[in-house]
Amino acid sequence: MDRQWIMNRLEVGRALPILPPDIVQLFQRISKPNWQSDALGVESLLRRQGLADLFWQQIRSPFFTCSTDAESLRELLEWIDQQTASALLSTFLLRHILPTQLGRARSFDRQKYRRHTLGTAVAARILAARTKISQPDRVFAYGLIHDLGVMVLDICLPDLLDEICHVMEKGSRQVVAEQVILSGMTHEDLGGWLCEKWQLPLAVKSVVKYHHRPLLPTIGVDETKLLYLSDMLSAEQYGDLIGHGLPVGFEETVRGHLGVTQAALAAVERELPLLMHEAANLLE
């Protein structure tokens, strides 16, 4: 399948929902250095889209500790840092703009995909809390959105995703199967394309585009590496949905850069099942 043909199909296709102008403006406001002084404007944009109450309800769940001292959405927006705000809002908005119900592939296991996505988010949160590498709320949000490219495939290129699933049934990992069907591209590339098309924050794009190639990004470097490790833990525990296909020893390289021990990963793996059970309702 020709790569340019695939990208042309994405560009001219009508399967993706149109990003509302208010949402575009919302991301633009958050990207400004002094965005916290405009917390009222950000809240107003959320309310105009009918999302403010729903966002506030989800952000107050036990998995987002940043809300513990905030009594209102505006207060929360004034308190959290820019990267965390971008991650939380990007994840929340995109999960509502691109729900899994829009998917059209026949062979794709969406329940497995959702379980893997949540497992990655929960593992990232545990690992961040243990290591202090990044804000737990931020990487939890990144985990929920890291496989955005899989959603692009399911919504826009369902026939190609079905072909990928059929190649996987013969024993190939998904990343390898994607490269075969998509002329060398993977879900990372398609997720990065959507991030750029919708002008999402650069740190969000970095995690989406490089979570299987965590030595490449120059923005969100530690978070991307942490998401790589968390993605690996989730895949091992909940089924190898995505696959890695990376050289032997690559995990040790990433752990070495972050100072994460094998014992720390084992501890996260032990904690994961219980917290997964508690977090399951976040995907409803």
C-alpha positions in Angstrom: 0.0 0.0 0.0 1.5 3.3 -1.1 2.2 5.7 1.8 1.1 8.8 -0.1 -2.1 7.1 -1.0 -2.8 6.4 2.7 -2.1 10.0 3.7 -4.2 11.3 0.9 -7.1 9.1 2.1 -6.7 10.5 5.6 -6.7 14.1 4.4 -9.7 13.9 2.1 -11.7 11.4 4.2 -14.8 12.5 6.2 -14.7 9.9 8.9 -12.9 12.0 11.5 -15.1 14.5 13.4 -14.3 18.1 12.8 -12.6 19.8 15.7 -14.9 22.6 16.9 -13.4 26.1 16.7 -13.8 26.6 20.4 -11.6 23.5 21.0 -9.0 24.8 18.6 -9.0 28.1 20.5 -8.9 26.2 23.8 -5.6 24.5 22.9 -4.2 27.8 21.6 -5.0 29.5 24.9 -3.4 26.7 26.9 -0.2 26.9 24.9 0.4 30.5 25.9 3.0 31.1 28.7 0.6 33.2 30.7 -2.4 30.9 30.2 -3.3 30.6 33.9 -4.3 34.3 33.9 -6.9 33.3 31.4 -8.4 30.4 33.4 -11.8 32.1 33.2 -11.6 32.1 29.4 -10.6 28.4 29.3 -13.5 27.5 31.6 -15.9 29.5 29.4 -14.8 27.6 26.3 -15.4 24.3 28.1 -18.8 25.4 29.1 -19.7 26.5 25.6 -19.0 23.0 24.4 -21.0 21.5 27.3 -18.0 19.8 28.7 -17.1 21.7 31.9 -19.1 19.7 34.4 -18.1 16.4 32.8 -14.5 17.4 32.8 -14.7 18.5 36.5 -16.4 15.2 37.5 -13.7 13.1 35.9 -10.8 15.1 37.1 -11.9 14.7 40.7 -11.6 11.0 40.5 -9.0 9.3 42.8 -6.6 9.0 39.8 -6.1 12.7 39.4 -4.6 13.9 42.7 -4.1 17.4 41.3 -7.7 18.2 42.2 -7.5 17.6 45.9 -7.0 21.2 46.9 -9.3 22.7 44.2 -12.9 23.5 44.9 -13.8 24.6 41.4 -12.7 24.0 37.8 -11.4 27.5 37.6 -9.3 27.1 40.7 -7.9 23.8 39.3 -7.0 25.5 36.1 -5.2 28.3 37.9 -3.3 25.8 40.0 -1.9 23.1 37.7 1.1 23.7 35.4 0.9 24.1 31.7 2.1 20.6 30.6 -0.3 18.9 33.0 -3.2 21.1 31.9 -2.4 20.3 28.2 -2.2 16.6 28.9 -5.4 16.5 31.0 -7.5 18.6 28.6 -6.1 16.9 25.5 -6.9 13.5 26.8 -10.4 14.4 28.0 -11.4 16.3 24.9 -10.1 13.8 22.4 -11.7 10.9 24.3 -15.0 12.6 23.8 -14.4 13.8 20.3 -13.1 10.3 19.2 -15.0 7.7 21.2 -14.3 4.1 20.4 -17.9 3.7 19.1 -16.7 5.5 15.9 -14.5 2.6 15.1 -15.4 0.6 12.0 -12.8 -2.2 11.8 -14.4 -5.7 12.0 -11.4 -7.7 13.3 -10.1 -5.2 15.9 -10.6 -6.1 19.6 -11.6 -2.7 21.1 -12.1 -4.1 24.6 -8.5 -5.3 24.5 -7.4 -1.9 23.2 -9.2 -0.1 26.0 -7.8 -2.4 28.6 -4.3 -1.9 27.3 -4.7 1.9 27.1 -5.9 2.0 30.7 -3.2 -0.3 31.9 -0.6 1.9 30.3 -2.1 5.0 32.0 -2.3 3.3 35.4 1.2 1.9 35.2 2.6 5.3 34.2 0.9 6.9 37.2 2.3 4.3 39.6 5.8 4.6 38.1 5.8 8.4 38.2 4.6 8.4 41.8 7.4 6.0 42.8 10.2 7.7 40.9 9.2 11.4 40.9 10.2 11.5 37.3 7.1 13.4 36.3 3.7 14.4 37.6 1.5 11.3 38.0 -1.6 13.1 36.7 0.3 14.2 33.6 1.6 10.8 32.6 -1.7 9.1 33.5 -3.4 11.4 31.0 -0.7 10.7 28.4 -1.3 7.0 28.9 -5.0 7.4 28.1 -4.1 9.1 24.8 -0.8 7.5 23.7 -2.4 5.1 21.2 -4.4 7.8 19.4 -3.1 6.5 16.1 -4.9 3.2 16.7 -8.1 5.2 16.9 -7.2 6.9 13.6 -6.8 3.5 12.0 -10.1 2.2 13.4 -12.1 5.3 12.4 -10.5 6.3 9.1 -8.8 3.2 7.7 -10.8 0.2 9.1 -10.0 -2.0 6.1 -6.3 -1.5 6.6 -6.6 -2.2 10.4 -8.4 -5.4 9.5 -5.5 -6.4 7.3 -3.1 -5.6 10.2 -5.1 -7.8 12.5 -5.0 -10.6 10.0 -1.2 -10.3 9.7 -1.0 -10.4 13.5 -3.0 -13.6 13.6 -0.2 -15.2 11.7 2.3 -14.4 14.5 3.5 -10.8 13.8 3.6 -8.1 16.4 1.3 -5.2 15.7 4.0 -2.7 15.0 5.6 -5.0 12.5 2.2 -5.8 10.9 1.5 -2.1 10.7 4.8 -1.5 8.9 3.9 -4.2 6.4 0.4 -2.9 5.6 1.1 0.8 5.9 4.3 1.1 3.8 6.6 1.4 6.8 4.3 3.6 8.9 2.8 2.7 12.3 0.1 4.0 14.6 2.7 6.3 16.0 2.9 8.1 12.7 -0.9 8.4 12.3 -1.3 9.6 15.8 1.4 12.2 15.2 -0.4 13.3 12.0 -3.6 13.9 13.9 -1.8 15.8 16.6 -0.3 18.1 14.0 -3.6 18.4 12.1 -5.4 19.5 15.2 -2.5 21.6 16.6 -2.3 19.7 19.8 0.4 20.6 22.3 3.9 19.5 21.3 4.4 17.4 24.5 1.2 15.5 23.7 2.4 14.9 20.1 5.8 13.7 21.4 4.3 11.0 23.5 1.8 9.9 20.8 4.4 9.8 18.1 7.4 8.4 19.9 6.2 6.1 22.7 7.8 3.1 20.9 10.9 5.2 20.0 11.5 7.0 23.2 15.1 8.0 22.4 14.0 10.3 19.5 11.9 13.1 21.0 13.3 16.5 22.2 10.1 17.5 24.0 8.5 15.6 26.8 11.6 13.4 26.9 11.3 11.8 30.3 7.5 11.4 30.0 7.9 9.6 26.6 10.4 7.2 28.0 8.2 6.5 31.0 5.3 5.9 28.7 7.4 3.4 26.8 8.1 1.4 30.0 4.4 1.6 31.1 3.2 0.6 27.6 5.5 -2.4 27.8 4.2 -3.4 31.3 0.6 -3.1 30.2 1.2 -5.2 27.0 2.9 -7.9 29.0 0.0 -8.1 31.6 -3.0 -7.5 29.4 -2.0 -9.0 26.1 0.5 -7.8 23.5 -1.9 -5.6 21.6 0.7 -3.3 20.2 4.1 -5.1 20.3 7.5 -3.4 20.4 9.8 -5.1 18.0 12.8 -3.2 19.5 16.3 -4.6 19.9 17.1 -6.8 22.9 18.4 -4.6 25.7 16.4 -1.5 24.7 14.4 -1.6 27.9 17.6 -1.5 29.9 18.7 1.6 27.9 15.5 3.4 28.6 15.5 2.4 32.3 19.1 3.5 32.6 18.3 7.0 31.2 15.5 7.4 33.8 17.3 5.6 36.7 14.4 3.1 37.0 15.4 -0.3 38.4 14.0 -3.7 37.4 12.7 -4.0 40.9 10.7 -0.8 40.5 9.1 -2.2 37.3 8.3 -5.4 39.1 6.6 -3.4 42.0 4.5 -1.6 39.4 3.5 -4.8 37.9 2.3 -6.2 41.2 0.2 -3.1 42.0 -1.3 -2.8 38.5 -4.2 -5.4 38.7 -5.8 -3.9 41.8 -5.6 -0.3 40.5 -6.8 -1.4 37.1 -10.0 -2.7 38.8 -10.5 0.6 40.5 -9.9 2.7 37.3 -12.0 0.6 35.0 -15.0 3.0 35.2 -12.9 5.9 33.8 -13.3 4.4 30.3 -17.1 4.3 30.5 
